[in-house]
Amino acid sequence: MIKYLLLLAVIAAVVWFLAAGARARRRQAESPPAQDMVRCAHCGVFQPRSESILARGRFYCSTEHERLH
Ligand SMILES: [Zn+2]
């Protein structure tokens, strides 16, 4: 009998864990997309990631700074 109680506890824990994960994902989806700002590795200026140049794992504000760095 105690074995079944243990199994039930494990199932309850798994269900709770999955429900918590689903809630977290839903919260993330609802929040507006934050403007993802990155810093130029050469001059340090901040600008949106979409407008930056990514090279060797670093972000740059322009191809010129990517070349100079
Ligand atoms: Zn720059």
N, CA, C, O and the ligand as a Tripos MOL2 file, in Angstrom:
@<TRIPOS>MOLECULE
protein
  277   275    70     0     0
PROTEIN
NO_CHARGES

@<TRIPOS>ATOM
      1 N           0.8360   -1.2130    0.0000 N.3       1 MET1
      2 CA          0.0000    0.0000    0.0000 C.3       1 MET1
      3 C           0.8620    1.2500    0.0000 C.2       1 MET1
      4 O           0.5950    2.1960   -0.7410 O.2       1 MET1
      5 N           1.9000    1.2520    0.8360 N.am      2 ILE2
      6 CA          2.7800    2.4190    0.9350 C.3       2 ILE2
      7 C           3.4640    2.6910   -0.3970 C.2       2 ILE2
      8 O           3.8070    3.8330   -0.7040 O.2       2 ILE2
      9 N           3.6630    1.6360   -1.1890 N.am      3 LYS3
     10 CA          4.2980    1.7710   -2.4960 C.3       3 LYS3
     11 C           3.4400    2.6380   -3.4290 C.2       3 LYS3
     12 O           3.9500    3.4630   -4.1860 O.2       3 LYS3
     13 N           2.1200    2.4210   -3.3470 N.am      4 TYR4
     14 CA          1.1940    3.1610   -4.1950 C.3       4 TYR4
     15 C           1.1230    4.6290   -3.7960 C.2       4 TYR4
     16 O           0.9910    5.5180   -4.6380 O.2       4 TYR4
     17 N           1.2140    4.8580   -2.4980 N.am      5 LEU5
     18 CA          1.2060    6.2380   -1.9970 C.3       5 LEU5
     19 C           2.4400    6.9870   -2.5000 C.2       5 LEU5
     20 O           2.3800    8.1590   -2.8720 O.2       5 LEU5
     21 N           3.5550    6.2650   -2.4970 N.am      6 LEU6
     22 CA          4.8120    6.8450   -2.9680 C.3       6 LEU6
     23 C           4.7010    7.1700   -4.4620 C.2       6 LEU6
     24 O           5.1110    8.2400   -4.9110 O.2       6 LEU6
     25 N           4.1340    6.2170   -5.2250 N.am      7 LEU7
     26 CA          3.9490    6.4010   -6.6620 C.3       7 LEU7
     27 C           3.0540    7.6090   -6.9310 C.2       7 LEU7
     28 O           3.3130    8.4160   -7.8240 O.2       7 LEU7
     29 N           1.9830    7.7060   -6.1230 N.am      8 LEU8
     30 CA          1.0460    8.8170   -6.2630 C.3       8 LEU8
     31 C           1.7550   10.1520   -5.9930 C.2       8 LEU8
     32 O           1.5140   11.1440   -6.6810 O.2       8 LEU8
     33 N           2.6250   10.1610   -4.9890 N.am      9 ALA9
     34 CA          3.3670   11.3620   -4.6350 C.3       9 ALA9
     35 C           4.3020   11.7660   -5.7750 C.2       9 ALA9
     36 O           4.4440   12.9490   -6.0840 O.2       9 ALA9
     37 N           4.9320   10.7780   -6.3920 N.am     10 VAL10
     38 CA          5.8470   11.0430   -7.5150 C.3      10 VAL10
     39 C           5.0620   11.6140   -8.6990 C.2      10 VAL10
     40 O           5.4890   12.5850   -9.3230 O.2      10 VAL10
     41 N           3.9100   11.0040   -9.0020 N.am     11 ILE11
     42 CA          3.0730   11.4830  -10.1150 C.3      11 ILE11
     43 C           2.6140   12.9170   -9.8480 C.2      11 ILE11
     44 O           2.6310   13.7600  -10.7450 O.2      11 ILE11
     45 N           2.2010   13.1820   -8.6020 N.am     12 ALA12
     46 CA          1.7460   14.5230   -8.2280 C.3      12 ALA12
     47 C           2.8700   15.5460   -8.4050 C.2      12 ALA12
     48 O           2.6460   16.6630   -8.8700 O.2      12 ALA12
     49 N           4.0910   15.1340   -8.0200 N.am     13 ALA13
     50 CA          5.2460   16.0190   -8.1530 C.3      13 ALA13
     51 C           5.5370   16.3200   -9.6270 C.2      13 ALA13
     52 O           5.8370   17.4580   -9.9870 O.2      13 ALA13
     53 N           5.4440   15.2900  -10.4740 N.am     14 VAL14
     54 CA          5.7010   15.4560  -11.9050 C.3      14 VAL14
     55 C           4.6550   16.3710  -12.5290 C.2      14 VAL14
     56 O           4.9920   17.2690  -13.3010 O.2      14 VAL14
     57 N           3.3750   16.1420  -12.1930 N.am     15 VAL15
     58 CA          2.2830   16.9640  -12.7190 C.3      15 VAL15
     59 C           2.4720   18.4180  -12.2900 C.2      15 VAL15
     60 O           2.3040   19.3400  -13.0890 O.2      15 VAL15
     61 N           2.8280   18.6110  -11.0070 N.am     16 TRP16
     62 CA          3.0300   19.9700  -10.4940 C.3      16 TRP16
     63 C           4.1880   20.6490  -11.2420 C.2      16 TRP16
     64 O           4.1140   21.8270  -11.5900 O.2      16 TRP16
     65 N           5.2520   19.8790  -11.4770 N.am     17 PHE17
     66 CA          6.4360   20.4070  -12.1640 C.3      17 PHE17
     67 C           6.0840   20.8320  -13.5890 C.2      17 PHE17
     68 O           6.4850   21.9060  -14.0380 O.2      17 PHE17
     69 N           5.3280   19.9810  -14.3020 N.am     18 LEU18
     70 CA          4.9320   20.2950  -15.6840 C.3      18 LEU18
     71 C           4.0060   21.5070  -15.7240 C.2      18 LEU18
     72 O           4.1240   22.3530  -16.6110 O.2      18 LEU18
     73 N           3.0890   21.5890  -14.7680 N.am     19 ALA19
     74 CA          2.1570   22.7160  -14.7020 C.3      19 ALA19
     75 C           2.9060   24.0210  -14.4420 C.2      19 ALA19
     76 O           2.5930   25.0510  -15.0390 O.2      19 ALA19
     77 N           3.8910   23.9750  -13.5540 N.am     20 ALA20
     78 CA          4.6950   25.1570  -13.2450 C.3      20 ALA20
     79 C           5.4800   25.5980  -14.4760 C.2      20 ALA20
     80 O           5.6110   26.7930  -14.7410 O.2      20 ALA20
     81 N           6.0000   24.6290  -15.2270 N.am     21 GLY21
     82 CA          6.7520   24.9350  -16.4470 C.3      21 GLY21
     83 C           5.8610   25.5830  -17.4930 C.2      21 GLY21
     84 O           6.2660   26.5410  -18.1510 O.2      21 GLY21
     85 N           4.6400   25.0600  -17.6480 N.am     22 ALA22
     86 CA          3.6910   25.5990  -18.6170 C.3      22 ALA22
     87 C           3.3010   27.0210  -18.2410 C.2      22 ALA22
     88 O           3.1780   27.8860  -19.1090 O.2      22 ALA22
     89 N           3.1020   27.2660  -16.9330 N.am     23 ARG23
     90 CA          2.7620   28.6120  -16.4620 C.3      23 ARG23
     91 C           3.8820   29.5870  -16.7790 C.2      23 ARG23
     92 O           3.6270   30.7070  -17.2230 O.2      23 ARG23
     93 N           5.1240   29.1680  -16.5530 N.am     24 ALA24
     94 CA          6.2810   30.0290  -16.7960 C.3      24 ALA24
     95 C           6.3900   30.3780  -18.2750 C.2      24 ALA24
     96 O           6.6780   31.5200  -18.6320 O.2      24 ALA24
     97 N           6.1550   29.3770  -19.1390 N.am     25 ARG25
     98 CA          6.2270   29.6090  -20.5860 C.3      25 ARG25
     99 C           5.1470   30.5810  -21.0220 C.2      25 ARG25
    100 O           5.3940   31.4630  -21.8440 O.2      25 ARG25
    101 N           3.9130   30.4170  -20.4550 N.am     26 ARG26
    102 CA          2.8080   31.2870  -20.8320 C.3      26 ARG26
    103 C           3.1050   32.7320  -20.4280 C.2      26 ARG26
    104 O           2.8100   33.6680  -21.1710 O.2      26 ARG26
    105 N           3.6910   32.9000  -19.2440 N.am     27 ARG27
    106 CA          4.0290   34.2340  -18.7610 C.3      27 ARG27
    107 C           5.0500   34.8820  -19.7000 C.2      27 ARG27
    108 O           4.9650   36.0710  -20.0050 O.2      27 ARG27
    109 N           6.0020   34.0850  -20.1460 N.am     28 GLN28
    110 CA          7.0310   34.5990  -21.0460 C.3      28 GLN28
    111 C           6.4090   35.0380  -22.3720 C.2      28 GLN28
    112 O           6.7850   36.0680  -22.9320 O.2      28 GLN28
    113 N           5.4500   34.2450  -22.8690 N.am     29 ALA29
    114 CA          4.8190   34.5410  -24.1530 C.3      29 ALA29
    115 C           3.9770   35.7990  -24.0750 C.2      29 ALA29
    116 O           3.8600   36.5420  -25.0490 O.2      29 ALA29
    117 N           3.3800   36.0380  -22.8850 N.am     30 GLU30
    118 CA          2.5000   37.1920  -22.7350 C.3      30 GLU30
    119 C           3.2690   38.5050  -22.6210 C.2      30 GLU30
    120 O           2.7950   39.5470  -23.0740 O.2      30 GLU30
    121 N           4.4460   38.4540  -22.0210 N.am     31 SER31
    122 CA          5.2060   39.6840  -21.8170 C.3      31 SER31
    123 C           5.6830   40.2310  -23.1700 C.2      31 SER31
    124 O           6.1100   39.4670  -24.0350 O.2      31 SER31
    125 N           5.6090   41.5450  -23.3470 N.am     32 PRO32
    126 CA          6.0340   42.1280  -24.6230 C.3      32 PRO32
    127 C           7.5110   41.9020  -24.8690 C.2      32 PRO32
    128 O           8.2990   41.9080  -23.9230 O.2      32 PRO32
    129 N           7.9040   41.7030  -26.1130 N.am     33 PRO33
    130 CA          9.3180   41.4560  -26.4010 C.3      33 PRO33
    131 C          10.1730   42.6670  -26.0300 C.2      33 PRO33
    132 O           9.9860   43.7620  -26.5610 O.2      33 PRO33
    133 N          11.0930   42.4540  -25.1300 N.am     34 ALA34
    134 CA         11.9580   43.5380  -24.6780 C.3      34 ALA34
    135 C          12.9490   43.8940  -25.7870 C.2      34 ALA34
    136 O          13.4330   43.0300  -26.5190 O.2      34 ALA34
    137 N          13.2310   45.1850  -25.8830 N.am     35 GLN35
    138 CA         14.2220   45.6280  -26.8500 C.3      35 GLN35
    139 C          15.5810   45.1000  -26.4110 C.2      35 GLN35
    140 O          16.1100   45.5000  -25.3750 O.2      35 GLN35
    141 N          16.1290   44.2090  -27.2010 N.am     36 ASP36
    142 CA         17.3770   43.5450  -26.8460 C.3      36 ASP36
    143 C          18.5510   44.4340  -27.2550 C.2      36 ASP36
    144 O          18.9190   44.5040  -28.4270 O.2      36 ASP36
    145 N          19.1270   45.1090  -26.2640 N.am     37 MET37
    146 CA         20.2230   46.0290  -26.5500 C.3      37 MET37
    147 C          21.5690   45.3300  -26.3570 C.2      37 MET37
    148 O          21.7770   44.5970  -25.3900 O.2      37 MET37
    149 N          22.4600   45.5730  -27.2910 N.am     38 VAL38
    150 CA         23.8030   45.0260  -27.1760 C.3      38 VAL38
    151 C          24.8100   46.1680  -27.2910 C.2      38 VAL38
    152 O          24.4960   47.2360  -27.8160 O.2      38 VAL38
    153 N          26.0020   45.9310  -26.8020 N.am     39 ARG39
    154 CA         27.0230   46.9650  -26.7410 C.3      39 ARG39
    155 C          28.1080   46.6970  -27.7770 C.2      39 ARG39
    156 O          28.5530   45.5620  -27.9510 O.2      39 ARG39
    157 N          28.5220   47.7440  -28.4530 N.am     40 CYS40
    158 CA         29.6030   47.6380  -29.4130 C.3      40 CYS40
    159 C          30.8970   47.3350  -28.6480 C.2      40 CYS40
    160 O          31.2400   48.0400  -27.6980 O.2      40 CYS40
    161 N          31.6040   46.2950  -29.0610 N.am     41 ALA41
    162 CA         32.8270   45.8920  -28.3690 C.3      41 ALA41
    163 C          33.9640   46.8860  -28.6100 C.2      41 ALA41
    164 O          34.9720   46.8610  -27.9040 O.2      41 ALA41
    165 N          33.8000   47.7630  -29.6090 N.am     42 HIS42
    166 CA         34.8680   48.7150  -29.9260 C.3      42 HIS42
    167 C          34.6470   50.0610  -29.2430 C.2      42 HIS42
    168 O          35.5260   50.5340  -28.5220 O.2      42 HIS42
    169 N          33.4830   50.6890  -29.4560 N.am     43 CYS43
    170 CA         33.2510   52.0280  -28.9020 C.3      43 CYS43
    171 C          32.2950   52.0250  -27.7180 C.2      43 CYS43
    172 O          32.1680   53.0440  -27.0390 O.2      43 CYS43
    173 N          31.6220   50.9150  -27.4500 N.am     44 GLY44
    174 CA         30.7790   50.8070  -26.2660 C.3      44 GLY44
    175 C          29.3850   51.3760  -26.4130 C.2      44 GLY44
    176 O          28.6670   51.4800  -25.4180 O.2      44 GLY44
    177 N          28.9730   51.7500  -27.6140 N.am     45 VAL45
    178 CA         27.6440   52.3110  -27.8210 C.3      45 VAL45
    179 C          26.5960   51.1970  -27.7810 C.2      45 VAL45
    180 O          26.8400   50.0880  -28.2570 O.2      45 VAL45
    181 N          25.4150   51.5050  -27.2020 N.am     46 PHE46
    182 CA         24.3320   50.5300  -27.1300 C.3      46 PHE46
    183 C          23.3910   50.7000  -28.3100 C.2      46 PHE46
    184 O          23.0590   51.8220  -28.6920 O.2      46 PHE46
    185 N          22.9660   49.5930  -28.8800 N.am     47 GLN47
    186 CA         21.9800   49.6280  -29.9550 C.3      47 GLN47
    187 C          21.2800   48.2850  -30.0570 C.2      47 GLN47
    188 O          21.7760   47.2800  -29.5490 O.2      47 GLN47
    189 N          20.0940   48.2660  -30.7330 N.am     48 PRO48
    190 CA         19.3540   47.0000  -30.8180 C.3      48 PRO48
    191 C          20.1890   45.9090  -31.4700 C.2      48 PRO48
    192 O          20.9710   46.1510  -32.3890 O.2      48 PRO48
    193 N          19.9930   44.7020  -30.9600 N.am     49 ARG49
    194 CA         20.7290   43.5510  -31.4760 C.3      49 ARG49
    195 C          20.5410   43.3840  -32.9870 C.2      49 ARG49
    196 O          21.4710   43.0120  -33.7030 O.2      49 ARG49
    197 N          19.3030   43.6690  -33.4660 N.am     50 SER50
    198 CA         19.0010   43.4610  -34.8840 C.3      50 SER50
    199 C          19.8000   44.3960  -35.7900 C.2      50 SER50
    200 O          19.9870   44.1140  -36.9740 O.2      50 SER50
    201 N          20.2790   45.5320  -35.2170 N.am     51 GLU51
    202 CA         21.0320   46.4940  -36.0240 C.3      51 GLU51
    203 C          22.5360   46.3490  -35.8240 C.2      51 GLU51
    204 O          23.3220   47.1170  -36.3800 O.2      51 GLU51
    205 N          22.9270   45.3640  -35.0300 N.am     52 SER52
    206 CA         24.3500   45.1990  -34.7410 C.3      52 SER52
    207 C          24.9720   44.1410  -35.6260 C.2      52 SER52
    208 O          24.2900   43.2940  -36.2030 O.2      52 SER52
    209 N          26.2780   44.2160  -35.7150 N.am     53 ILE53
    210 CA         27.0380   43.2160  -36.4670 C.3      53 ILE53
    211 C          27.6500   42.2480  -35.4700 C.2      53 ILE53
    212 O          28.3620   42.6510  -34.5500 O.2      53 ILE53
    213 N          27.3670   40.9770  -35.6610 N.am     54 LEU54
    214 CA         27.9060   39.9520  -34.7770 C.3      54 LEU54
    215 C          29.1190   39.3130  -35.4310 C.2      54 LEU54
    216 O          29.0360   38.7620  -36.5280 O.2      54 LEU54
    217 N          30.2500   39.3970  -34.7330 N.am     55 ALA55
    218 CA         31.4730   38.7990  -35.2560 C.3      55 ALA55
    219 C          32.2870   38.2260  -34.1070 C.2      55 ALA55
    220 O          32.5140   38.8970  -33.1000 O.2      55 ALA55
    221 N          32.7200   36.9940  -34.2610 N.am     56 ARG56
    222 CA         33.5400   36.3050  -33.2620 C.3      56 ARG56
    223 C          32.9260   36.3750  -31.8620 C.2      56 ARG56
    224 O          33.6360   36.5370  -30.8690 O.2      56 ARG56
    225 N          31.5890   36.2490  -31.7970 N.am     57 GLY57
    226 CA         30.9090   36.2300  -30.5060 C.3      57 GLY57
    227 C          30.7450   37.5900  -29.8700 C.2      57 GLY57
    228 O          30.2910   37.6690  -28.7290 O.2      57 GLY57
    229 N          31.0970   38.6760  -30.5640 N.am     58 ARG58
    230 CA         30.9470   40.0270  -30.0360 C.3      58 ARG58
    231 C          30.0790   40.8480  -30.9740 C.2      58 ARG58
    232 O          29.9580   40.5520  -32.1630 O.2      58 ARG58
    233 N          29.4760   41.8930  -30.4040 N.am     59 PHE59
    234 CA         28.6230   42.7620  -31.2030 C.3      59 PHE59
    235 C          29.3330   44.0750  -31.5020 C.2      59 PHE59
    236 O          30.0870   44.5990  -30.6830 O.2      59 PHE59
    237 N          29.0720   44.5870  -32.6870 N.am     60 TYR60
    238 CA         29.6690   45.8650  -33.0960 C.3      60 TYR60
    239 C          28.5910   46.7460  -33.6990 C.2      60 TYR60
    240 O          27.6080   46.2470  -34.2470 O.2      60 TYR60
    241 N          28.7780   48.0880  -33.5950 N.am     61 CYS61
    242 CA         27.7650   49.0190  -34.0840 C.3      61 CYS61
    243 C          27.8680   49.1700  -35.5990 C.2      61 CYS61
    244 O          26.8930   49.5620  -36.2400 O.2      61 CYS61
    245 N          29.0060   48.8740  -36.1730 N.am     62 SER62
    246 CA         29.1850   49.0090  -37.6150 C.3      62 SER62
    247 C          30.2790   48.0460  -38.0930 C.2      62 SER62
    248 O          31.0720   47.5410  -37.2990 O.2      62 SER62
    249 N          30.3010   47.8110  -39.3870 N.am     63 THR63
    250 CA         31.3230   46.9190  -39.9350 C.3      63 THR63
    251 C          32.7110   47.5240  -39.7440 C.2      63 THR63
    252 O          33.7040   46.8070  -39.6230 O.2      63 THR63
    253 N          32.7630   48.8620  -39.7190 N.am     64 GLU64
    254 CA         34.0440   49.5230  -39.5260 C.3      64 GLU64
    255 C          34.6400   49.1810  -38.1550 C.2      64 GLU64
    256 O          35.8230   48.8610  -38.0410 O.2      64 GLU64
    257 N          33.8020   49.2560  -37.1240 N.am     65 HIS65
    258 CA         34.2800   48.9280  -35.7780 C.3      65 HIS65
    259 C          34.5910   47.4370  -35.6510 C.2      65 HIS65
    260 O          35.4940   47.0370  -34.9170 O.2      65 HIS65
    261 N          33.8310   46.6320  -36.3740 N.am     66 GLU66
    262 CA         34.1070   45.1820  -36.3570 C.3      66 GLU66
    263 C          35.4990   44.9440  -36.9390 C.2      66 GLU66
    264 O          36.2370   44.0780  -36.4700 O.2      66 GLU66
    265 N          35.8460   45.7190  -37.9610 N.am     67 ARG67
    266 CA         37.1420   45.5820  -38.6440 C.3      67 ARG67
    267 C          38.2780   46.1520  -37.7820 C.2      67 ARG67
    268 O          39.3750   45.5960  -37.7350 O.2      67 ARG67
    269 N          37.9900   47.2820  -37.0970 N.am     68 LEU68
    270 CA         39.0120   47.9530  -36.2970 C.3      68 LEU68
    271 C          39.3570   47.1940  -35.0090 C.2      68 LEU68
    272 O          40.4810   47.2550  -34.5120 O.2      68 LEU68
    273 N          38.3520   46.4750  -34.4830 N.am     69 HIS69
    274 CA         38.5600   45.8620  -33.1790 C.3      69 HIS69
    275 C          39.5250   44.6860  -33.2600 C.2      69 HIS69
    276 O          39.8120   44.0520  -32.2450 O.2      69 HIS69
    277 ZN         31.2370   51.0140  -32.3770 Zn       70 ZN70
@<TRIPOS>BOND
     1     1     2 1
     2     2     3 1
     3     3     4 2
     4     3     5 am
     5     5     6 1
     6     6     7 1
     7     7     8 2
     8     7     9 am
     9     9    10 1
    10    10    11 1
    11    11    12 2
    12    11    13 am
    13    13    14 1
    14    14    15 1
    15    15    16 2
    16    15    17 am
    17    17    18 1
    18    18    19 1
    19    19    20 2
    20    19    21 am
    21    21    22 1
    22    22    23 1
    23    23    24 2
    24    23    25 am
    25    25    26 1
    26    26    27 1
    27    27    28 2
    28    27    29 am
    29    29    30 1
    30    30    31 1
    31    31    32 2
    32    31    33 am
    33    33    34 1
    34    34    35 1
    35    35    36 2
    36    35    37 am
    37    37    38 1
    38    38    39 1
    39    39    40 2
    40    39    41 am
    41    41    42 1
    42    42    43 1
    43    43    44 2
    44    43    45 am
    45    45    46 1
    46    46    47 1
    47    47    48 2
    48    47    49 am
    49    49    50 1
    50    50    51 1
    51    51    52 2
    52    51    53 am
    53    53    54 1
    54    54    55 1
    55    55    56 2
    56    55    57 am
    57    57    58 1
    58    58    59 1
    59    59    60 2
    60    59    61 am
    61    61    62 1
    62    62    63 1
    63    63    64 2
    64    63    65 am
    65    65    66 1
    66    66    67 1
    67    67    68 2
    68    67    69 am
    69    69    70 1
    70    70    71 1
    71    71    72 2
    72    71    73 am
    73    73    74 1
    74    74    75 1
    75    75    76 2
    76    75    77 am
    77    77    78 1
    78    78    79 1
    79    79    80 2
    80    79    81 am
    81    81    82 1
    82    82    83 1
    83    83    84 2
    84    83    85 am
    85    85    86 1
    86    86    87 1
    87    87    88 2
    88    87    89 am
    89    89    90 1
    90    90    91 1
    91    91    92 2
    92    91    93 am
    93    93    94 1
    94    94    95 1
    95    95    96 2
    96    95    97 am
    97    97    98 1
    98    98    99 1
    99    99   100 2
   100    99   101 am
   101   101   102 1
   102   102   103 1
   103   103   104 2
   104   103   105 am
   105   105   106 1
   106   106   107 1
   107   107   108 2
   108   107   109 am
   109   109   110 1
   110   110   111 1
   111   111   112 2
   112   111   113 am
   113   113   114 1
   114   114   115 1
   115   115   116 2
   116   115   117 am
   117   117   118 1
   118   118   119 1
   119   119   120 2
   120   119   121 am
   121   121   122 1
   122   122   123 1
   123   123   124 2
   124   123   125 am
   125   125   126 1
   126   126   127 1
   127   127   128 2
   128   127   129 am
   129   129   130 1
   130   130   131 1
   131   131   132 2
   132   131   133 am
   133   133   134 1
   134   134   135 1
   135   135   136 2
   136   135   137 am
   137   137   138 1
   138   138   139 1
   139   139   140 2
   140   139   141 am
   141   141   142 1
   142   142   143 1
   143   143   144 2
   144   143   145 am
   145   145   146 1
   146   146   147 1
   147   147   148 2
   148   147   149 am
   149   149   150 1
   150   150   151 1
   151   151   152 2
   152   151   153 am
   153   153   154 1
   154   154   155 1
   155   155   156 2
   156   155   157 am
   157   157   158 1
   158   158   159 1
   159   159   160 2
   160   159   161 am
   161   161   162 1
   162   162   163 1
   163   163   164 2
   164   163   165 am
   165   165   166 1
   166   166   167 1
   167   167   168 2
   168   167   169 am
   169   169   170 1
   170   170   171 1
   171   171   172 2
   172   171   173 am
   173   173   174 1
   174   174   175 1
   175   175   176 2
   176   175   177 am
   177   177   178 1
   178   178   179 1
   179   179   180 2
   180   179   181 am
   181   181   182 1
   182   182   183 1
   183   183   184 2
   184   183   185 am
   185   185   186 1
   186   186   187 1
   187   187   188 2
   188   187   189 am
   189   189   190 1
   190   190   191 1
   191   191   192 2
   192   191   193 am
   193   193   194 1
   194   194   195 1
   195   195   196 2
   196   195   197 am
   197   197   198 1
   198   198   199 1
   199   199   200 2
   200   199   201 am
   201   201   202 1
   202   202   203 1
   203   203   204 2
   204   203   205 am
   205   205   206 1
   206   206   207 1
   207   207   208 2
   208   207   209 am
   209   209   210 1
   210   210   211 1
   211   211   212 2
   212   211   213 am
   213   213   214 1
   214   214   215 1
   215   215   216 2
   216   215   217 am
   217   217   218 1
   218   218   219 1
   219   219   220 2
   220   219   221 am
   221   221   222 1
   222   222   223 1
   223   223   224 2
   224   223   225 am
   225   225   226 1
   226   226   227 1
   227   227   228 2
   228   227   229 am
   229   229   230 1
   230   230   231 1
   231   231   232 2
   232   231   233 am
   233   233   234 1
   234   234   235 1
   235   235   236 2
   236   235   237 am
   237   237   238 1
   238   238   239 1
   239   239   240 2
   240   239   241 am
   241   241   242 1
   242   242   243 1
   243   243   244 2
   244   243   245 am
   245   245   246 1
   246   246   247 1
   247   247   248 2
   248   247   249 am
   249   249   250 1
   250   250   251 1
   251   251   252 2
   252   251   253 am
   253   253   254 1
   254   254   255 1
   255   255   256 2
   256   255   257 am
   257   257   258 1
   258   258   259 1
   259   259   260 2
   260   259   261 am
   261   261   262 1
   262   262   263 1
   263   263   264 2
   264   263   265 am
   265   265   266 1
   266   266   267 1
   267   267   268 2
   268   267   269 am
   269   269   270 1
   270   270   271 1
   271   271   272 2
   272   271   273 am
   273   273   274 1
   274   274   275 1
   275   275   276 2
@<TRIPOS>SUBSTRUCTURE
     1 MET1         2 RESIDUE 1 A MET
     2 ILE2         6 RESIDUE 1 A ILE
     3 LYS3        10 RESIDUE 1 A LYS
     4 TYR4        14 RESIDUE 1 A TYR
     5 LEU5        18 RESIDUE 1 A LEU
     6 LEU6        22 RESIDUE 1 A LEU
     7 LEU7        26 RESIDUE 1 A LEU
     8 LEU8        30 RESIDUE 1 A LEU
     9 ALA9        34 RESIDUE 1 A ALA
    10 VAL10       38 RESIDUE 1 A VAL
    11 ILE11       42 RESIDUE 1 A ILE
    12 ALA12       46 RESIDUE 1 A ALA
    13 ALA13       50 RESIDUE 1 A ALA
    14 VAL14       54 RESIDUE 1 A VAL
    15 VAL15       58 RESIDUE 1 A VAL
    16 TRP16       62 RESIDUE 1 A TRP
    17 PHE17       66 RESIDUE 1 A PHE
    18 LEU18       70 RESIDUE 1 A LEU
    19 ALA19       74 RESIDUE 1 A ALA
    20 ALA20       78 RESIDUE 1 A ALA
    21 GLY21       82 RESIDUE 1 A GLY
    22 ALA22       86 RESIDUE 1 A ALA
    23 ARG23       90 RESIDUE 1 A ARG
    24 ALA24       94 RESIDUE 1 A ALA
    25 ARG25       98 RESIDUE 1 A ARG
    26 ARG26      102 RESIDUE 1 A ARG
    27 ARG27      106 RESIDUE 1 A ARG
    28 GLN28      110 RESIDUE 1 A GLN
    29 ALA29      114 RESIDUE 1 A ALA
    30 GLU30      118 RESIDUE 1 A GLU
    31 SER31      122 RESIDUE 1 A SER
    32 PRO32      126 RESIDUE 1 A PRO
    33 PRO33      130 RESIDUE 1 A PRO
    34 ALA34      134 RESIDUE 1 A ALA
    35 GLN35      138 RESIDUE 1 A GLN
    36 ASP36      142 RESIDUE 1 A ASP
    37 MET37      146 RESIDUE 1 A MET
    38 VAL38      150 RESIDUE 1 A VAL
    39 ARG39      154 RESIDUE 1 A ARG
    40 CYS40      158 RESIDUE 1 A CYS
    41 ALA41      162 RESIDUE 1 A ALA
    42 HIS42      166 RESIDUE 1 A HIS
    43 CYS43      170 RESIDUE 1 A CYS
    44 GLY44      174 RESIDUE 1 A GLY
    45 VAL45      178 RESIDUE 1 A VAL
    46 PHE46      182 RESIDUE 1 A PHE
    47 GLN47      186 RESIDUE 1 A GLN
    48 PRO48      190 RESIDUE 1 A PRO
    49 ARG49      194 RESIDUE 1 A ARG
    50 SER50      198 RESIDUE 1 A SER
    51 GLU51      202 RESIDUE 1 A GLU
    52 SER52      206 RESIDUE 1 A SER
    53 ILE53      210 RESIDUE 1 A ILE
    54 LEU54      214 RESIDUE 1 A LEU
    55 ALA55      218 RESIDUE 1 A ALA
    56 ARG56      222 RESIDUE 1 A ARG
    57 GLY57      226 RESIDUE 1 A GLY
    58 ARG58      230 RESIDUE 1 A ARG
    59 PHE59      234 RESIDUE 1 A PHE
    60 TYR60      238 RESIDUE 1 A TYR
    61 CYS61      242 RESIDUE 1 A CYS
    62 SER62      246 RESIDUE 1 A SER
    63 THR63      250 RESIDUE 1 A THR
    64 GLU64      254 RESIDUE 1 A GLU
    65 HIS65      258 RESIDUE 1 A HIS
    66 GLU66      262 RESIDUE 1 A GLU
    67 ARG67      266 RESIDUE 1 A ARG
    68 LEU68      270 RESIDUE 1 A LEU
    69 HIS69      274 RESIDUE 1 A HIS
    70 ZN70       277 GROUP 0 **** ****
